[in-house]
Amino acid sequence: MIAEILARLADWPNFLRALADGALTTIGLTVAASVAACVFGAVVALMRDARIFALRWIALAFLEIFRNIPVLTQLFILYFGLSRLGVQLPATVAVTIGFGLNGAAICSEIFRGSIAAVDRGQREAAQAIGMTEGRIMVSIIVPQAIRIALPAVGNFCIGLLKHTSLASAAAAPELAYKAKLLVSETFRSTEIYFLTACIYLVLSLIISRMFRRAERQFDPLARQPV
């Protein structure tokens, strides 16, 4: 019995090496999609509050589409649907675009809520001393809005890390896809999926730690041991 357990444990380093490639792809997808979501989310948030009706309408239409269609369906459209039209995107590119657009709809609402949460009296005081709207936004509103938004953005990034497992449906070689291939080769599903879960847990804890440190950097009052 002990010999069998030791023999099984001896295979774990090989499993981890095979899963490591998928983990690197997962990290890359998470980082790229998170950056795209934050950038496009900020643009959509600004468009929602624009004075031009057409921009507000476009932003609202974007939100309604990408918030209400399941992300897996969006991935299928980008990867399989576009190929029927002669546009064949690499799996990782299609997945990054899909998660980025879906995440932009989420992040835009986070950013709008964070900006609205900044005390309105600060804007009025800045206007009273002659500051321009652009200067008020850059110097007063945005720094405080970032601090308010960081916890929600951190939760979004952790959720995105876990949702990258859906990319296996588009044959993107991420962690869940590699685990599935490894199980089909070895039939050791319990051990392989246990190791996969541990990798997701470690990556999620790293992201959580990074955002906690970022929160302390933006909020001097929160700079205390975690």
Secondary structure, DSSP 8 states (H G I E B T S, - for coil): -HHHHHHHHHTHHHHHHHHHHHHHHHHHHHHHHHHHHHHHHHHHHHHHT-SSHHHHHHHHHHHHHHHHS-HHHHHHIIIIIHHHTT----HHHHHHHHHHHHHHHHHHHHHHHHHHHS-HHHHHHHHHTT--HHHHIIIIIHHHHHHHHHHHHHHHHHHHHHHGGGGGGGT--SHHHHHHHHHHHH--HHHHHHHHHHHHHHHHHHHHHHHHHHHHHH-GGG-S--
